[in-house]
Amino acid sequence: MVAMNGFRRWRQQRIRRVSRKIDSIAERGRVRQWFLLAGCANLAAPSVPDAAGLTPIYPPGEVFWADPFLCSAAGHHWVFFEEFDLANRRGHINAIELDAEARPCGETVTVLKESHHLSYPFLLEFGGDLYMIPEKAGTRRVDLYRCIAFPDRWEYVKTLIDGMALSDPTLFEHEGQWWLFCAARNGRLRVNESLLAFYAPVPLSDHWTPHQNNPLVLNFSRGRPGGRVFRDEMGRLFRPSQDCVRRYGYGLNLNEILVLSPAHFEERLIWHLSGDQAGGWHGLHHVDWHHGLVVMDAQRLVPASGTGPPML
């Protein structure tokens, strides 16, 4: 098994090297820009999102928008997302209200901005409060924030995990246990190929036990998280993940989690889509469902003008 995993990893890294050469030709004179996709959701069949049928929401040329998470407050729908600003090469968290058809109906609002990069604004409702766990891997912490005035006032509550550069922290409850899924760069472990898990009795715990089999996944095709873990109407548990074999954010997967305990983990791939297949996009790497709406992000190539987003 170790030899097989080593060969797969070598083969995927070779594909990535070749793809970089191909991409350099396609991207000549252009830059990559992430943007949002939004629409109404089929909650009876969330395992087959129709990315091509969603409406693009484009950012201004000097930024990109990615990692969208939905929430509702006082009967209104909102999407929170990363805005990456080329001027300071740093991300912060924005939000925008959506109408019942998932169309923007207001101006974007900056909700969390710090002196370091922020992304992946994971949202969690617990005990009557709304919490956010944004990615801030550069600080080597996983921090928890509570909303004190929706949507743009948040206070730091505590650090859940300290001393580890963890990406895309994703919390969910399963069989009485709270789980934190994430990706990490550590030694030979690469962030775009990894899935790690930690568990605790409550989501506000500051002591998270690492899964004994970490990394649970070591595969560029399906390791890194790609959105909120969720259940469908039949109670099945699904994990979105990224396909980063060709490049970061090339495609998106849905995996059904079959077994999850402190000693075991098993999942199976049930759906995959690349940006090419979704509508001719350059990339696709995140999905979220909430109250009849679905949001994703996608990447396009736009003409280089000196003010476009960086090549990430």
C-alpha positions, 0 to 999 in steps of 0.5 A, a space after each residue: 500500500 505504501 509503495 502504491 501511494 508513493 507511485 500515485 503521488 509521484 505520478 500526480 506530481 509529474 502531471 502537475 509539472 506538465 500541466 504548469 507548462 501547458 497552463 503557462 501557454 494558455 495564460 499568456 497575457 492573462 491572469 486568473 480571477 476567482 468569482 462566485 456562482 450562486 443559484 437555487 438548490 435542489 435539496 433532495 439531490 444536493 450530491 449533483 450540483 449544477 455548476 453550469 446552471 448557476 449565475 456568476 457574480 463577478 468581483 472588481 478587476 483588482 480583487 478576486 472572490 472565493 470560498 463562499 459560505 451561506 447563512 440566513 439572518 432575520 429572513 435574509 440570505 447572505 454569502 460570506 467569502 474571501 476577498 483578496 486584494 492585489 494592492 496589499 496581497 492579503 485576503 479579508 472576509 466580506 459579505 453580500 446579501 442575496 435575494 430569494 433567487 440568489 442574486 446580489 441585492 446590496 453592496 459588499 460589506 467587509 466583516 473581518 479584516 486583520 493584519 494577516 491573510 484571512 480566507 475560508 470564512 467557515 460559519 457555524 451556528 451553535 447554542 444560539 450564536 453564530 461563529 466564524 472560523 476563518 483560515 489564518 494558517 499564516 498565524 499557525 492558529 485556528 481561531 474562533 470568532 462570535 458575531 455580536 452584530 450581524 453581519 459585520 461585527 465579530 469578536 475573537 473568542 478563543 484559539 481552538 488549535 495553536 502552533 499548527 498551520 492548518 488550512 480550510 478548517 471545517 467543523 461538523 458534528 457526527 454521532 455525538 462527536 465534533 470533528 475539525 477537518 483541515 489540510 496542512 503543510 508539514 514536512 513532505 505533506 502538501 496542503 493541496 493533497 492532505 486531509 487531517 482530522 481532529 475531534 472534541 466533545 464540543 465545538 468550542 473546545 480548546 483541546 482537539 485530539 488528532 485522529 490516529 490515522 492522520 493524514 486521513 487522505 494523501 491524494 492531490 485528487 481529493 484531499 483538501 477540503 472544498 466546503 462545508 460537510 453536510 447531510 442530505 435528506 436521507 441522512 448521508 454525510 458528504 464532504 466536498 473536496 478539491 481536485 488539485 492534480 492538474 493545479 490548485 482548484 482545478 476541480 471539485 468532488 463530493 465524497 460520501 463519508 461511510 465510516 468516521 470514528 477516532 480509529 477509522 475513516 472511510 469515504 467514497 467518491 460520488 461526484 466530480 466536476 472540473 472547471 472545464 466541464 462546468 462551463 469552460 472555467 479555468 477552475 472550480 474548488 468550493 461549494 456550500 448549500 443553505 436554505 434552498 440556495 447553493 453557492 460555488 466559486 470558479 476561476 476565469 482567465 481575464 486580460 492582464 492589465 496591471 491591476 488584475 488578481 495575482 496568479 495563485 
